Amino acid sequence: SRSILRHPFTTHPIKNAFDGIHFGSWPAGIHDATFDDFMHSVEAGMISYIVETVYDGLTKKEKETVEERTRPMLDNKRCSVISNYPRWRLQPGFTRQTLMTSGERVGSVLALCLSLQDPTVRETIRSGHSRQTTKYLDLSTESSADIRKREAFDTTIEQKEPQPPPPEFYLDQHMHFLEEQHIRHTLEHMIRHGFTVDLIDDLDPFQINQLVWHCADIFKHTHFPDNYPTNNIDGIYSRLPKHVNIPKEKFAIVKYSLQTKPYKLLTNQRQRTVDGTIAKHLMKKANKKGEGSSAAVLTNNMGTLVIFLEYVLCYHAFCKYSWSLPLFLQRSYDNILTGNRFVVEYFQKLIYRGNSTVDSRFPKIHSQCRMGDNTVQLNTVMNFCCETGERLLKTEAKGISRTAQQRGDATFLTQTMSRVQDRSVLDCFALYLEEKASNVDTPEYEPADQFGRAHPHFLYDVNTKWIRAVNRNNEQRQPDQKSGFLEVEVIDALTKHEPRMILFEIYNEVILRDHSRLRASPNYANSGPWYDYVNVSWERRATTSGTVETYLLPAKCLCFFRKACGETGNDTEIMALIHSVDPLSKGKIAGHTDTLLTCNYRMEFDNKRKPVTYVVPVGSIDSSIRCFPHDPSTKVIDANSPGITCLLPRNHWAYMWMALNDALQATNSADKLKQRKGKLNSLCGNHWLEQVREKYNRYLRATCTDDL
């Protein structure tokens, strides 16, 4: 890939923000001097580890079951706003989580979260990780094969079996011990070299242990005054007297850090668990040959896992799109810092990544912990991200190379580079045309709903009962495979709702006032049916106050048509025929549970299993939404598959994350923890989830901090 991109895309030296800055003896130079990259520390770190752990803990047969249930449910579900959501890859073998970009790994979290709505997938993952939890708690070093071999070995001499070594605390391998005289010797020379001893107050015992241990190795052969200059050096070295004063309280802290057992250094916060989960033993697990991975989700409650996955998705959405929030929410720093800590803590409590691991690679989890501080300092962590470059590598190098002839490296590279260069020229020309068009003065107009093209897609004459397909040139023909065929239920519903209309001009696509598109086509662009789900705004009178209020209800678009309105009939309005959900069915679908990002409905049918349809103005449609039928069907209207799962619009996820942070801070307060005997909230209590939804609605309506 580097060879391909090197030739068409030239590189030039530039003067960046670090030009002229001297890093001294720091070997990393410019590296590590910048803020943490969001893609590598979060998307390719914690988020990647979560999905890998869930799938890695399943057997081959269990993975096949998950794939067989997930792909029909989520794959090839067309939606006009699909680009607003994380992208996923659900090809056969997707549970291996290989050959994915960081963005697709985020999509894998969303796909896993939605697939857990399926009872079979939910039970498969629950039972699989129940087995993995048992394996995690087993700290023996002998594998099952070794045990069978030992038990089958027949010996006439009674021998005493050797006792296995006790489990090793996972931090023992990283912690060091120093005698008191060595500690004093090291601190003395650190101070002589300019170390400010007050900095010890800002370090935890683990950091102090590492700092003093490595300095002890540096100063082990250093002595005063033999190894020091005889005189002061201005601005560099100040000669201290023979006896250096080390404050007693600072020395006691350092001594505690280097002479205390590692397991005693952990705070009580590290020891607490999530309600309903298995506590981590924090011991080093040995690899056992033939027993596979020991990766485990340490809870049998799939509700806890689902809400945790949604919490991570909302956190990711906040980091990506926090710049679009109102300014007073962007500056809710206490909420942001609290949320970042809870994301890391719940990840640490719920996820065990496998043998010889604890939570995550330390550099990545440290970067994750710093994301909250980075947000406070920079207001957003997306000022710097490698995702664009990684996506470019996949699309511009690997994607284009598929059309190159693979007849030796020279031919392959030459043809690929030529194609990339052609693409680059065309992209530059397209940018030039866009810039030229932007300089042309265009009259301002108020955005309004409009059809996707000038002529309708179908004409239906009520009197003659004939239906004609219409192309872009307004040429009529009999409907065929290319144009698609209108459903009988659609024709019947149109004549029922509009008995006075004689000729229906039916469109498959409309453009909303925000320039988004809605589609309801039996064969969109000759690629198959495409029927969008939308949120429709309805009005109702409040029972208590008597005021009129609006609410949103999901519906499926069946077609769009033009309707004459007014006394003269010269004015027209764009109407939509929709198949709405039953508003009373929310949360009452057997086998499916509403979460914070999803809600389940049943499409509305009458007693004769006929769809209940409505004709509404397109202006009452709020936006397109992403929905997934519970039982995928090839029919547009199927009374045998009425259930759907609706996904919350992604531009609302950041608000949900902030609401979750507030709710978690309240439920994990000192008093609440005492009531639960030190255990964190399990995330899946119905009453608590309702509180989160109330806070989320409050965040959506808020215009200033006082509204919260």
N, C-alpha and C positions, 0 to 999 in steps of 0.2 A: 504493500500500500504506500509506503514512503517513496519507493521508486516511482510509482505511478504519479503521485501528487507533486513530486519534486520538480518535474519539468514544466508542466503547464502552469503551475502556481509558483511564481518566483518568490524569493525571500530577500528582504532588505534589512540592513541594520538600522535600528532606530534608537533615539534617545528616550528612554522610559523614565518613570518617576524615580528610579534608583540611580540614575546617572550622576556620577560624582560622589556618591556615598561610599565611604570606606568601611568595610566590615571587619577590619583588623584581622585577627588570627582565627576568626570564625570560619571553619572549613566549608560550611554550607553556603556562604556567600549570600546571593539574592534569595536562594531557596530557604524556606522556613521563615523568611522575613515578611511574608505576605499573609493575608487572612486565609482561613481554611476554605478549600474549594468545596462547594456544596455537592457537586456531583460525586466526587470521590469519597467524601467523608460521610454523606448521608445516603444518597441514592445507591452508590456502589458499596456502601458500608452497612449501616443498620438495616435499611430497607431490604437490601439484597440478602442479608443473613436471615431475616425473618422467614422469607419464602423458602429459601434453601433448607432451613431447619424443618419446616413443616413437611416438605416433600421428601427430604432425605430420611426422615424417620419412618417412611412407609416402605413396605415390601414391594417387589415388582408387581405382584398381582393387585395390591392396593392402589398403586400408581395407575395401573391400567383402568381400574374401576373409576378413579377420579377423572381420568381423561375421557373415558366413555360417557360420563355424565356431564362433564363441564363443556365439552366442545359443542354438542347440539344445543345446549342452553344459551351459550354466549357467543359462539362464532357465527359470522355472517349475518348479524342482526344490524340492518341498515338504519342509520339515523343521521339527520342533517346536522346535528351538533356533536357528532362523534369526535371531531378534532378538538373539542374543549376538554376531553377526558384523557387520562393516561392511556397510552397505546399499549396493547398487549399482543403477544404471539401465542397462538393456541394450536400450532402444528403438532402432529403426532410426536410424542416424546417431550412435550413442553415441560413436564415435571422434572426433567434433568436440569432445567434452567441454564442451558448453555447457549452460546452464540446470540446473546441478547445485549442490547444497549442499556444504559442505565435507565433511560426513560421507559423502556419496555419492562424493566424489573419493577418499576413503580406500578405499571399496568398489571403485572403478575399479582401484586398485592390486592388490587381491585378485583381481578378475576377470581382469586381465592376467596375474597370476602363475599362475592356474589354467589360463588358455587356452594358456599356453606349454607345457603338458603335451601339447597336440595337435601332432603332427609338422608338419602343414601350416601352422599358425599360427607355429610356431617357425621354420620355414624361411622363411616370408614376411617375418617381422620381421628375421631374420638377413640375408637378401639385401638387404632395403630399407635397413638401416642400414650395410651394407657399402658400398652406393652413397653414402649420406650421409657416411660417413667420408672417402671419396675427395673428395667435394665440400668437406668441412671443411678438408682439407689443401691445397686449391687457394686460394692467396692472391692470385691475379691479380684485377685490377679489371675486366677485360673479359669480358662475357658471351658465351655461345656464339653468340647472334644477331649481336653486334658483330663477332665473329671471322669468321663466314661473310660478313658484309657487306663487311668489309675485304678478305677474300681474293677475293671476287667482283668487286671494283672494279678495272677495267682502266685503268691509267694508263701513258702513254708516257714520263712524266718520272719518273726514278728518284729517289724521295725517301727520306730517312732517317727511319725510323719513330721517333717520340718514345718514350723509355724510360718505362715506368710508374713511379710513385713507389714506393719500397720500403715494405714492410708496416710499419705503425705498431704499436709495443708498446701493449697495451690500456690500460696505466696512464699513458701519456704525457699523455693528455688531462686527467688529474686531478692530476698532479704539477707543482710549480712550482719555479723557480730564483730564488735571491736572492744578491746580492753580499755579501761578508763585512761590509762597512760597514753595509749595511742590516740584516743579521742582528743585529749588535751593537746598532744603534740600537733595533731592535724589542725585543730582550731587556731592554735597559736600562729602557725605558718599561713593559714588562710587570712588571718587578720593582718599579718605583716605584708601580704600581697594585696591589701586593699579591700578585703571582704568586709562589708558592713554587717555586723553580727545581728543587728535588729531585723534583718531580712528573714531570720529564722522564724519569726512570728507569722510570716505570710505563707509558710510551707507546712504541709501535713507531715506526719511521721514517716510515711513512705518516701516522700521527696527528700526529707532530711537524711534518711538512711542512705539513699543512692548518692546524694551530693557528698556527704562526708566520707563514704566508702571510697568513691573514686578519687577524691582529694587525698585521702590517706595513701592511696597507691602512688600518687604523684609526689607527695612530700616524704615518702618513707626514708629516703636517703638525704634529706635536706636538713641542714643544721645551721644554727645562728652562732656566731657571725660569719662562719667560713663561707657560706654559699650566698652571701648578700653583699651589695655594694657598701663601701666604707662611708660614703657620703650621700646626702640627699640628691635626687635628680628632679629638677623642677617639673612639676606637672605629671611625673611618672612614679616616683618612689620617694617615700618619706621614711627615714630610719627611725625605728621605735626602740625603746630601751630593752635591756636584756630580759626583763620580766614583763610579759604582756598580761594585762588584766582581762580575764574572761568573766563576764557577769555570771553569778551563780545560777540565776534562774534560766539563762540561756544554755548553760552547760547541762543543767538538769534535763532540759527538753531534748538536747542532742543525745544524752546518755540514755534516756527513755527510748528514743527511736532506734538505738543501736544495740540495746541489751534487753529488749522485751520480745517475747514470742510473737510472731506475726499475727496469730489469730486473736491475740489480746489487743491489737492495735485497731481492730475494726470497731466502728461506732455502732450504737444500737440501731441507727437508721439502716445500716447495711444488713442487719440481722432480721429486720421485719419482712413479712411476706404478704402476698396478696390473698385476700380471703378466698378460700376454696382451692388453693394451689399447694403444691408440694414445695417445702422450703429447700433451698439449695444447701447442699452440705459443704460446698466450697473446698472439696478435696480433689486432689489430682487423680483422675481416672486413667487407668492403664488401658492401652489398646489390647483387645482380645482377638486373636486370630480366628476367623471363621464366624464371628458373631455380628458382622456388619456395623453400621453406624449406631451410635448411642444418642444421636441428636433427639431432643425431646421438647415438646411443649408441656410445661409442668402444670397443666390443669386438665381435668376431664370436662369442665364446663365450656362448651363451645360458644356459649353466649359471651363469656369473658374474652375469648379469642377474637370473636367477630368485632366487638366494640373496640378492642385494642387495635385491630387492623384498621378500623375506621378512624381511630384517634391518630394513627400514624399517617393515614392518607390526608386527613384534615391538616395535620402539621406540615406535610409536604406542600399542600395547596397554599397555606399561609406563607411559607418561605418563598414560594414561587411568585405569588401574586399579592403580597402584602402592600405593595406600592399602590394598588388600586383601591385599598380601603380608605375610609375617611381618615383625615389626619389625626384626629383625636384617638382613633383606634391604633394607628401606627405607633403612637407614643404611649400606649398602655404598657410600659416597660415591666411593671410588676407582673402583669398577666403573662407577658411573653417569657420572662425568665422562669416563672413558675411552671408554665407549660413545657418548656424545654427540659426542666429537671424531671417532671413527671414522665415525659416520653422516655427518657433514658432509664428512669427507675423501673417503670413497668416492663420495659424491654429486658432489663437485667433480671427481674423476678420471674418472668414467664418463659424465657427462651434459654435453652441450653444447646450449644452448637455442636456438641459431640466430644469424643475423647480428647483429652489433653487440652481442653478449652474451658473457659468459664462463661464469658458473655460475648466478647468480641475481641478483635485485635486492639491492643491498647491504644496505638496512635489514632485509630479511627474513632474509638469511643471517646477519646479525649477531645478530638475535633468536634464530635457531636455535642459534647458538654459545653463547648465554647460557642456554639451557634447562637445561643441567646445573647451572650455578650457582644458577638459580632453584629447582631441585629440592632442592639442598643447603640453601638458606635457608628454604624453605617446606615441605619434605618432599613436596610434590606440586604440580604446575603446574595442577591442575584446581580450585584455589580460585577461579579466575577464568577464565571461558571464555564467548565470545559465541555458542557453538553453539546453546544453548537459545533465545536470542532469534532467531537466524536461522531455526531450525526453526519457531518460532512464526509468523514472518512467512509462511513457505510454507504451513503447515497452516491457520492461523487467518485469514489474509487471502486468499492466492491460491487455496487449495483451496476455501474456502467460496464465493468469488466466482463459481465456475463455475455455480452454480445461479441466479445473479441474472440478471434480464432486461437485455440490452444494448440498451436503448432510450434512448440519451443518457446523459451522465455523471451527471446528477442522479438518474435512476431507478436506474442501476446502483449508485451509491454508497449511496443510501438503503437499497436492498434488502440489499446486502452488509453494511452496518453493523448492520441489524436482525438478520440471521442471526448475526453475530459476538456481538451482545449476548445473543441467546437462548442461544448456546453458553456464554457466560460465566456466565449465571444457572444453567444446568444443571450446569456444572462446580462452581460454588460449593455447590450443593445436594448434589452427590455427595460433596464433601469433608466437608460437615456430617454426612451419613449415615455416612461412614467413621469420623469422629471419635466419633460417638455409639455406633457398634458397638464401637469399641475400648475404650470405657469400661465395657462390659458384661463382667462376670466370667464367663469360660468355663472349664470344667474342663480341666485339662491332660491331654494324652494323648500317648503316644509315636507319632511319625509312622510310618505304615505304608503299604505299597502298597495301592491300592484301584482298583476299576473306575471308569470315567468316568461311569457312570450306574447306576441301580438294576436295570434289566432288561437282558438281553442284546440284542444287535443281530440275532443269528441263532440258530435252533435246528436241530440236525441229529440226526435219529433214525436210528441205524445199522440197525435191523431193517427199517424201512419205506423207508429211503433218501430220505425227504422232507426238504426244507429249508424253513423258514419264516423270513420276515423279521419282526422285532418292533420296534414303535415304543416311545416313552417311556411310553405308557399300557398297555403290555404287551398290545397288540392284535396278533394274528398275521395274516400275509397271505403270498401268494406273492411271492418276490423279484421286484422290478421294476427299472426304470431308476433310480428314485429311491433305492431301498435299495442298489442294486448287486448283483452276483452273486459268490458265492464261487468261487474258482478250483478247478478239478478237482484240481490238485496239492495244494491245501490240504486238501481233504476226504480224499484218499488218504493224505496224511501223518498226519492225525489218527488215522484208523483203524489205520494201521500202528503208530504209537507207543503208542496207548492201546487195545489190543484188548479190554479188559474194560469199557470205557465204552459205555453204550447210548445215552445222550443227551448231546450236547455243547451247552453254553451258550457261544456264541461272542460275544466282545466286540470292538469296534473300537478301544477307547481305554482306557488305564489311567493312573492318577495315581501317580507314584513318591513315595517317602518324602520327597523334597526338594521336592515340589509341582510338579515338572515333569511334562509329559504325553508319552505315547507313543501313536502312532496307527498302526493297520493297517486301513485302511478301503477297500473297493472304490469307494465314492462318498461322500467325507466332506462332510457338509452340502450335498449335491447339487451339489458343485463339482468332482468328479473324484476319482480314486484318490489315496490318501495312505498310503504305507508308509514308516515311519521306519527308518533305519539306527541301530544301537546298538552300544555296546561291551559285550561279554559277558565276565564274569569266569570263567576256567577254572583248574583246578588241574593241576599236573604235578610230578613228582618230579625234583629236580635230579640230574643224572648224577654230579656230583663229590661234593657233600655228602650227598646222599640225603634232604635235607629237602624238604617239600612247599612249593611256591611257587605264587603265583597270577600270571596274566597275562591281558591283555585282547585280545580278538579281535573285529573287526567282524562284524556279521551284520545281516540284514534281517528285520524283524518281519513275519510273515504273518498272525497272529491271536493273540488271547488267549482263554483259557477257564478255567473253574473246575474244579478237580479235588479229589475227596474224598480225604482222607488219614487215617491212623490206623486203628486196629483197628475202631472203631465207625463210621467214615465220617462222623462229625458235623463234624469239622474239615475246612476246605477251604483250598486253596492256589491262588494265581493263577499260572497257567502261561502260557508264551509259546511259540508255534511259530515257529522262526527258520530262515532259510536262511543258513548261515554261509559265510565265505570259506574258501578253501583256505590253511591256514597256511604251506604250503611255497611258495606262489606270490608271497610278498612280494618286491617288487623284481625280479620276473622277467617283467614284462609288456613285450612288445616295443613299442618306440616311446615308452615312458613311463619316467621316471626318478624315483626317490624323492628328495625334498628334505627340508628340516628341518621343514616344516609339512605335508607331504603324504606319503602312502605309497600304493602301488598294489597291489591284490590281484586275484585271479580268484575269482569265486563258485564254490563247490564243486559239481561235477556228477559222477555216476558214469559208468561206461563206456557206459551206454545213454542218456547225456545227460539223465538224470533228476536233479532237484535233491537234494542231500544235506541233509536237514533234521534238526533236533533239537528236543526239547521241554525247556525249561529253566524253573526258577522265575523269576518276574519279579524276585525279590530278588537274583538273580545278575546282573541288568542294571545296569551302572554308570551309564550316561547315554546320552542320544541324541547322535548325532554327525552331521556333515554329510558326505555322500558324493555323488559325481557319476559316473554310468555313462560309460564311454568312448564307447560307441555308444548314444545315447538310443533307448529302445524304449517302445512303449505297453504291452507285456506286463509283468505282474508278475514272472514268471520267464521268462527268455529265455536259452536255452543259446547263442544266436548272439551275445549281448552280455554276456559274463561279467565283463569288466574294470570295476573301479571305482577312483576316486581318493578316498581318505579324508583329511579335513582335521583337523588337530590341534585339540582344543578350545581356544577362545580364552582361557580362563582360565589356560592353560599358556604362552601366548605370552610373557608377561613373564619367566617363568623361562628360556625359550629365549633371550631377548635378553641376559640376564645371563650365560648360558653362552657366547653368542657373543662377548660383550665379553672374557671371560677368555681364550677361545681366540684371539681376534684380538690381544690384548696379548702372548700368548706367541709367536704365529707372526710377528708384526711387530716382534719385539725387534731390538736392534742386530745380534746375531749372525746371526739368521735373514735379516735384510735384506742383510747382507753376502754371505751364501750366494746370494741371489737377485739380486745386483748392484744393490741399492737398490730393488727392486720389492716392492710390497705383495702380500700373499696374494691369489690369484685367487678365493678363496671357494668353489671348486667341486671341490677335491681330495677324493677318496673317503676317504682316510685321515684328513684333517683334519675332514671332516664327521662321521666316526665319533667323533672326539675331542669334537666339540661335543655329540653325542647323549649321550655318557657324562657330560659335565659337566652337561647338562640333567637327566638322571636323578638326578644327585647333588644338584642344587638342589631337585628335587621332594621328595626324601627328607629333606633337611636340616632339623633343628630348631634349630640354633644355628650360629654361625660356625665352630666347631671341626669340624663335620661336613663342611665344604667343603674 
